Structure formats: C-alpha cells, structure tokens
C-alpha cells in the first residue's frame, strides 16, 4: 500500500537467514505467507489505495479476521487495525477506511504533526514465544530476556485511548495531546457524555477567529471538578467541522487528563490474539526486540496450526 515496508523487511530478515519477506501487492499472495506487517506511513493514503485496488482490501480483511495468522500494525498500520478512530481526515467524505480486528479507540496524530516527531522510552515487548533465530520454543526461563526500555520513535503518531479487557495492553506512556488532538478529544468527550457511540470522528477546527481578524489556537486544558469529573460546563464552544459515524451506544471511558498539563496515560502497544499493534516505529530503531516478538507470534501460530 504505502509506508516503511522495506525497513520492516530489513529488520525481520536480519533476525535469521530462515526468514524470507515479500511485499504483498495482490490478494492471491496472501495465501502463501505466515504473517503480515502493516507498516507506518499515512493511514489516509493507505485506505484510499486499498479501496481502489481490486480485491486487496477485502483480502486483507479476510486475512486479519479469519486466517488465524499473525498481523502487526505499526503507527498508521495500527490505525488500520482499529475498530474506532478519531481525528480522521476532513477531506475524506466517507472517513478513514479501516480493516479492523482490534476493538480499540485510536486518536490519529495524537502526538502532533511530522515536525513534532520524537523518541521516548517505552516498555519492552514480552519475551517471545520462541527463539526467533532457530525456532526453539521458550522453556519459560527468562534469564536471557532483555526487559530494558525500548526506544520508541513517534512520527506523527497515533495513540490508543481505550482497550477492552480482552485486549492485552503491552505498553503505556504519559503524554499530552497536541493542540489539534486536544480539541478532537474535547468533542469526543461531549459526544460520549451525550450518550453517543462514536465509531469515527473527523478533525475539529482548532483555531479561534478573533473580532479583529486575528487567528489563534484554541486553548484546551481540561480541569478536574471537585468530584473528580471533568467540568464540561467550563469548556468554551469552538467553531468546528466534525463528522462522526454513530452506532448503538457502548460504554467508553477515556483516560483522564491531568490538571493544567492535559497529559494523560495512553496506550502505545496492544495484542489481541494474533494481532499486534504498536503506535511507534520499531523498524527505525536500532533494536530488533519487537520484530523478534512478532516472529515468535508467527512460530506460535505455525506450531498450533
């Protein structure tokens, strides 16, 4: 589709000479692989390309939902695997095209734009099911595992806001949303308080247009009320251009924002059965632990099939 697929190929093939990777371009190629990686890139572009490529999007959906083979989505790839997404592009009339597979709520561009990219320490992946080099199954001993933090590279990165109990949370970070994401979060909170179940929510106008013709950024800093709930009555109304897809209500509790900083604990890595999602880019870190973990998932699936 689009994205950093070559970087993932290099990382996976560096683990073992027994690992061979291929770039998937047609649906029939999916039958011959043991696992698939949806790389980081631009989720809107990926969705547009997938929608117009005959049979590919349906083939990918079938692979993720029905094959039982491991799937890994990083950054934009993680967005594609989510069932719910906010902050979708305003220029796409039907919203972000998703493959789905993991019932998580993802906020696009939570950490900011391309120029806001950064690196921060994130939790290390679990020990892999099997040795990624020779395929031997883990005997339960963790003496050789490396549990030091992983260098998470966040490039225009999304964040996972919520995950149900059947989704295993593998990592969290505490971070404030960028201005644009904060305004989208505020609109989402209003919709949830009104009883709506939001599947997709478009970007919200984050600019304040002043009487003198000046333009400034909307300042969103959620304060706590005396009972610990966010006091929505103190939030200013902003001009917005938001689109949402609403279905029957499902209870969603967003992570609370801290006073003044607006920082909140968000999820950066999850696993649901044979689907792995990471908000950051392991393929451009000088560290193969997440790729070894995914290879372990592939070996696990092959052994149980």
Helices and strands as residue ranges (DSSP letters): H 5-15, G 27-32, E 35-38, H 43-52, H 56-66, E 70-74, H 76-81, E 82-88, E 102-107, G 114-116, E 118-122, E 150-154, E 159-163, E 168-176, H 179-193, E 197-202, E 207-209, E 215-217, G 232-234, E 244-247, E 263-272, E 275-278, G 282-284, H 289-304
